């Protein structure tokens, strides 16, 4: 029997949940004994082996590029961060150590600490599942750190995506902007509760027209741009179903497009500054593991309050992209705390696992973020009802997650 202070028996299989990680400076460069060498530069990220056995795995990362870089070990979904070492200056070396469970992973580097990274490569771990024990406080601290890394990674990818999207919008290349709109928003939707905690930042970035009008705010952000890109028919209704979409509105001028686009870029830059600040690190530390579980719950609430009704992306019909991204962000947060919950209530964890799997399967029937989803208007009433039922079935056990991990 595992004691409360030595409880973290991690599940076997691809992308098993929390792994203990650490990073240390390596002033001598090269690879320490038994570690895998990683050669990083501005365009590549070469690990000297693509496999390892389960247990403690170390990566010695040397940056020969011209930009500060980061190195990641990602789970098999390509989203969840298993381990990360950041701020590797040009000419410097740092090490990352993880306790790796059997499964499939990815490695990559991120020059400039922005964008989707370079040199993404498959990495596999073979052998038996490893039981990891440690002080409760230490393991929880690692969980909070991994969640912070995930948030930073998504915002780092959001920054250049918004830059490209805004450039297309401001230049009048509406076809390109329409194509980029839902994929760009996905980075934001995976971590939206973080922005929502920052006062006016989320309203500036993501408010719908009806919400801005109700609160007497200037309407800016993604959805203001969305309405320019998908110009409504003159007899179309707003999200409240009552007011003509053209009332007190007309397409933006070039000057107005520049204002809206530049404002979105500035707001996302502010979000990026925040998630890399001491204030964000302190907020995560103060909130502890409950912040992560509440993030999982909050993102599912985002689906229930906007996406499932088709009101979020009213003009574009791209709600399923946001739906999927919210679910991905929620599941990532859950996976980080999954093993804490598993030691307290195995049945609850099984119910949550099943709920995510069923919801993901139902969404996959309509497309994917990478390959495209059908317009929300193409879903039948039965389709919407099925998604709603699956969402509710997951929300009920997930609502118990925070109380369970904090017991």
N, C-alpha and C positions, 0 to 999 in steps of 0.2 A: 504494500500500500504506500502511495506517495504522500508524504507529509505536506501540510500547507506551506512550509518554507522550502520545499524541494519538490514542487508539484508539476513542473512544466514538461509533461511527456508529449512531445509533438507528434502529430499524426504522420504516418508514412504516406507516400504518394506524391504526385506532381504538385509542386508549389505548396507544400505543407505550410501551416500558418506561421506563427511568429518564430523567427530565428534570432538568437542573441548575436549582436554585432558589436564591433568596436573598430576604431581606427587610431593609428599612432603615426607620428612623424618618423621618417626613415631618412636620416641625414646622409647615410652612406651610399644611397642609390642601389640599383641592382635588385636582386632577389634574395631575401633572407632564406635561411635553410628551410627547405620543404615548401616554400611559398611559390605560387604561380606568378611569373613575371608578366606584367601588362605594359606594353609599349604604347603610349598615348601621344598623339600630336593633334594638329588642327583638323585632320581629315580621317584619322583612323584610330582604332582601339584594338590592338592585337594581344590576345591572351595566349600564352605559349602552350596551353593545352585546352582542349574542349571538354574534358571529362575530369572527374575527381571521385574519390570514394567518400561516403558519408562521414560526418564528424567535423572536426575543426578544419576549415579551409581558409588559407590566407592568400591574399592577392597583394603583390608589391607593384604599385603603379608609378611609373616614371613618365613625366610629361616633358617631351622634347619639343612641344609646339610653342607658339607665340602667345597663347591665351591661357588664362587660368581655366582649369578643367575640373570635371567631376567624373567618378567612376561608379557605375551601378551594377548590382546583381539584381535582376528582376525575376519575379515568379513567371510561371508559364503563360499567364494571361497578358504579359507584357506591360501591365499597369502597376501591380503591387510591388513595392520595393522591399527586397529582402535584406539588402545591405547597401550602404552608400558611403563614399568618402569624397568630400568636397574641398574646394579651395586649394587645389594642387597647382601651385604657381609654375610658370615656365622654368624648366631646369630642375624642378624639385621632385621628390619622391615621397609618397605616403603609402601606408598599408591599411588594408581592410581585412578583418578576420570575422568569419561567420561560422556558426555551427550549422552545417548544411544537411538537410534531410534528403533521402533519395527522391529524385524527380527531375523534371526538365525546367531549365531556366534560360535567361538571356543575359549577356553582358553588353555594356555599351559605355561610351564616354560622352561627355557633353562640353565641348570647348566653348568658352565664353559663359558657361553656366546658363545657357539659354537655348531654346529650340528643342528638337526631338532627339538630338544626339547623333553620334557617328559610330560606325563600326559595330552595329548591333549583330551579335552572333549567338548561336545556340550553345548552351552549356549544360551538361548533364551530370548528375550525381548518382552513383550506383552504391549498392550495399544495403545494410540493414538500417532500420529506423533508429534514431539516436534519442535517448532520454536525456533531457537537459534539466539540470536542477540549479537553483540559485535563489538568492534572497528575493522575497516578494517585491520589495521596493526596487531592486535593481532591474528585475524583469519588466516591471511596469514602466520604469523609466525608459527602457529600450523600446517598449511599445509606443510610447508617446513620441520618441525620437523618430521612429519609422513613419508614424502618421504625419509628422511635420515634414519629413522628406518627401512623402507623396504629395502633399499640398504644394510644396515649393516646386516640385517637378512639373505638376500640371500648370502652374502659373508661368513657369519658365517657358513652357510650350505655348501657352496662350499669348504671350507677348509678341513673338514674331508672326503668329497666325493672325492676330488682330492687325498688325502692321500691314500685312499683305492684303487682308480683307478691306481695310480702310483705303489703301492705295487704289484698289480696283473700284471701290464705291466713289471716291472723290474724282477719279479720272473719267467716270461715266461708263466703265466696263461692267455693266450690270450683269451680264451673263456670268462673268468670272466671280463677281461678288455673290450672286445667288448660289453658285456652286460651293463657295467657301463658307457661306453663312452657317449651316448646321454643323459642319465639322469643327469650325472655330469655336462655336458655342459649347461644344462637348467638353473642352478643357475646363471651361468655367462651371458648367453644370455639375461636374464631378466633385467640386469643392465649394459650391455656392454658400453653404452655411458660414464659411469663414468670412466672405465678403458681407454677408448679412449682419455680422456682428460689428461692423464698422460704420454704424450710423448711416450717412447719406450715400455711401459708396455703392451699395447694391441698387438703390433706387436710381442712381445716375447711370449705372451700367445695364440694368435688366428690368426696369419697370415697364409694365404694359401701359398702353395709352389710358385705359380706364382707371388704373391705379394712380397714375400721375395726376389725372384730372381730379379724381376724388380727393387727393391730398393737396391740391393746389400747387403742384410742382411743375417746373419746366420739364417737358418730356424730352429725354435724351437717350442715348445708348443704343443697344442692339435693336430693340423693337421699333424705335423711331426710324432707324435706317432700314429695317425690314419693310416698313410701310412704303418707303420710296422704291424699294426693289421689287415689291409685288403690289403695284398700284391697284387699289381696289376698284371694283365696278361702282358706278355712281349710286346704284341702289343697294350696295352692300351695307350690312349692319356692323356696328362695333361689337366688341365682346359682350356688352351688356344687352345686346339683342334689340336695342330700341333706337339708337341714334344713327342717322346716316353717316357712313364712314367719311363722306366728303364735307360734312358740316364743319365750318371754321378750319378747313385744312385744304392745302394744295401741295403738289410735289415740291420738294426743296429746290431752290436755285443752286447754282454751282457754289456760290459763297456760303449758303447754308449747309450744303453737303460738307464743305471744308470745316465748318464749325462743329458739326455733329461728329464727323470723323476724327478730328483732332481731339475733341473732348473725350471720346471713347479711348483713344490711345493714351491720353493723359491719365484717365481713371484706372486703366489696367496697369499702367506704370506705377501708380500709387499703390495698387494692390500688390504688385511685385515687390516694391520697397518694403511694404509691411510684412509680408511673409518671410522676408530675409532679415527682419529686424529683431532686436532683443525683446521688443514688446511682444511680438508673436511667440517667441520662445518662452517668455515668461507666462503668457496666457495659457499656452499648452501645459506648461509645468504646473501652474496653479490649478487648472481644470483636471489634470491627471487623466487617468484612463477613462473616467466618465465622459470626458470631452470626445473621445473617439467613439464610444458607443452611442452617445447622443448625436454625433455626426451621422452615424449609420441610420438612426431613426429619423433625423431631420431631413435627410435626402429622400427617404421614402415618402415623407410627408409632402415634399415638393411635388412628387408625382401625383399624389392624391389631390392636391389643391389646385393644380393647373394643367398638368399634362394629360391626365386621364379624361378631362373634359374637352380637350382640344382648344383651350383658351390661351395657352402660353404663346404659341407662334401663330397668331390668328390669321395673319396675311399670307404666310408662306406654307402653312400646313406641315411644317417640319417637326411637329411635336414628338414624334417617335424617336428622333435623334436625342432630344433632351431627356425623354423617358429613359432610354437606354443608358445615357451618361449618368443620370441620377442613380440608377440601379447599380451601375459599375462603381461609382463612388461610395455608395452605401455598402456594397458587398466588400470593397477594399477595407473600409473601416471595420466591418464586422470580422473579417479574416484576421485582422491584427489582434483583436481581443478574443477570438474564438476559443483559444485554449484556456483562458481564464474562466470563461463561461463553462467550458467542458468539465472542469474540475468541480463545478458547483451543480450543474444540471445538464446531464447528457441528453435527456429527452428534449429539452428546450433547444439545444444546439442542433439536434437532428431535425426538428421541425423547421428551424430557420434555414438549414442547408437545403431541405426539400423545397421550401418556399422560393428561395432564390433560383434553384434549378428549374422549377416549373415556370416561373416568370420569364427567365431567360429563354427557355424553349419557345414560349408563346411569342415573345418579341422576335425571335429569329425567324419565325414563319412569315414575318412582314419585311425582313431585310436586315441591314446592319449599318452601323455608322460608316464603316469603311466602304461598303459597296452600295449604300443608299437604302433608304426606307421608302415605302409607298407614302403618298400624302395621307395625312390623317383623315381627310374627307373620304378616302377610299375604303376605310374600315366600315364594316357593317355594324349594326347595333349589337349583333351577337358577338362580333369580335371585341367591341368595346366592353361589353358585359363580361366576357371571359377574362380580359385583362384586369378589369376592376375586381372581379372575384379573386383572382390570383394575388393581386396587390393586397387586398384585405386579408387574405389567408396568411400572407407573409407578415403584414403589419402587426397582427395580434401577438405572435410570439416575439417578434423583434421589439415590441414595446416593453417587454420584460427584461431586455438585455442589460440596461444600465443598472437596474436594481440587483441583477444577478452578479455582475462582475464586481460590484462594490460591496457585496455581502462580506 
